[in-house]
Amino acid sequence: MLSRFYPAKKLIIVPTAIKYQTALITNAQGLKDIFGKDFKSIAKEQLDLIKVISEHITAIKSKTKKMIEARKKANKIDDVEKKALAYCDKVKPFFDEIRYHCDKLEIMVDDELWPLSKYREMLFTR
């Protein structure tokens, strides 16, 4: 389950966030072309969003890598109870951290680009 879930998140969410970020960069570059040196104040929101998206992408990649390493260590444990505790104590905490950053990106990324159902959509789906 772990090995299937987070690589999928990484393979779906990170590229989608990068795609949206690229659109923002193109938009900011266009504003720079039109407004010259005044573009920084005009494109402030886009530039801030580009930075925040980068931070979340970096965190997802870093936390996923650490989670995989913790999982590899846990998988080497022969005792089932100790392995379960290792997963609970060493692997599972990364789920919450990775999920936090994915949830933040879900809020930021344009609905048209987001490939998964968003929480607010699931709440009102019957």
C-alpha positions as CSV (number, residue, x, y, z in Angstrom):
1,M,0.0,0.0,0.0
2,L,2.7,2.5,1.0
3,S,4.8,1.8,-2.1
4,R,1.8,2.3,-4.3
5,F,0.3,5.4,-2.7
6,Y,3.1,7.9,-2.4
7,P,4.8,7.3,-5.7
8,A,1.4,7.9,-7.3
9,K,1.0,11.1,-5.3
10,K,4.5,12.2,-6.4
11,L,3.8,11.2,-10.0
12,I,0.4,12.9,-10.2
13,I,0.6,15.9,-7.8
14,V,4.2,17.1,-8.4
15,P,4.0,17.2,-12.2
16,T,0.6,19.0,-12.0
17,A,2.0,21.6,-9.6
18,I,5.0,22.1,-11.9
19,K,2.6,22.5,-14.8
20,Y,0.6,25.2,-13.0
21,Q,3.9,26.8,-11.8
22,T,5.0,27.0,-15.4
23,A,1.8,28.7,-16.4
24,L,2.4,31.2,-13.6
25,I,6.0,31.8,-14.8
26,T,4.8,32.4,-18.3
27,N,2.3,34.8,-17.0
28,A,4.9,36.7,-14.9
29,Q,7.3,36.8,-17.8
30,G,4.5,38.2,-20.0
31,L,3.9,40.9,-17.4
32,K,7.6,41.7,-17.3
33,D,7.6,42.0,-21.1
34,I,4.7,44.4,-21.0
35,F,5.4,46.4,-17.8
36,G,9.2,46.3,-17.6
37,K,10.7,47.0,-14.2
38,D,7.2,47.7,-12.7
39,F,6.2,44.1,-13.2
40,K,7.4,43.0,-9.7
41,S,4.7,44.9,-8.0
42,I,2.1,44.0,-10.7
43,A,3.1,40.3,-10.6
44,K,3.7,40.0,-6.9
45,E,0.9,37.4,-6.3
46,Q,2.2,35.2,-9.1
47,L,5.8,35.5,-8.0
48,D,4.8,34.7,-4.4
49,L,2.7,31.7,-5.5
50,I,5.6,30.4,-7.7
51,K,7.8,30.5,-4.6
52,V,5.3,28.8,-2.3
53,I,4.6,26.0,-4.9
54,S,8.4,25.4,-5.2
55,E,8.6,25.0,-1.4
56,H,5.7,22.5,-1.3
57,I,7.2,20.5,-4.2
58,T,10.6,20.4,-2.5
59,A,9.0,19.3,0.7
60,I,7.0,16.5,-1.0
61,K,10.1,15.2,-2.8
62,S,12.2,15.4,0.4
63,K,9.6,13.8,2.7
64,T,8.8,11.1,0.2
65,K,12.5,10.2,-0.1
66,K,12.8,10.0,3.7
67,M,9.7,8.0,4.0
68,I,11.0,5.5,1.4
69,E,14.3,5.2,3.4
70,A,12.4,4.6,6.6
71,R,10.2,2.0,4.9
72,K,13.3,0.2,3.6
73,K,14.7,0.0,7.1
74,A,11.4,-1.2,8.5
75,N,11.2,-3.9,5.8
76,K,14.5,-5.4,7.0
77,I,13.0,-6.1,10.5
78,D,12.1,-9.8,10.8
79,D,10.0,-9.6,13.9
80,V,6.4,-8.7,12.8
81,E,5.6,-6.7,15.9
82,K,8.8,-4.6,15.7
83,K,8.2,-4.1,12.0
84,A,4.7,-2.9,12.7
85,L,6.0,-0.5,15.4
86,A,8.7,0.8,13.0
87,Y,6.1,1.5,10.3
88,C,3.9,3.2,12.9
89,D,6.6,5.2,14.5
90,K,9.1,5.8,11.6
91,V,7.1,5.6,8.3
92,K,3.6,6.7,9.1
93,P,4.6,10.2,10.3
94,F,5.7,11.0,6.8
95,F,2.2,10.4,5.6
96,D,0.9,13.4,7.5
97,E,3.8,15.6,6.4
98,I,3.5,14.7,2.7
99,R,-0.3,15.0,2.8
100,Y,0.0,18.5,4.3
101,H,2.0,19.7,1.4
102,C,-0.2,17.9,-1.2
103,D,-3.3,19.4,0.4
104,K,-1.8,22.9,0.2
105,L,-1.0,22.4,-3.5
106,E,-4.6,21.2,-4.0
107,I,-5.8,24.5,-2.8
108,M,-3.4,26.5,-4.9
109,V,-3.4,24.7,-8.3
110,D,-6.1,25.7,-10.8
111,D,-9.1,23.3,-10.7
112,E,-8.8,22.8,-14.5
113,L,-5.3,21.3,-14.1
114,W,-5.9,19.3,-10.9
115,P,-6.3,15.6,-12.0
116,L,-7.9,14.3,-8.7
117,S,-11.2,15.1,-7.0
118,K,-10.7,17.9,-4.6
119,Y,-12.0,17.5,-1.0
120,R,-14.7,20.2,-1.5
121,E,-15.9,18.3,-4.5
122,M,-16.1,15.0,-2.7
123,L,-18.0,16.6,0.2
124,F,-20.9,17.6,-2.0
125,T,-20.9,14.5,-4.3
126,R,-23.7,12.1,-3.8
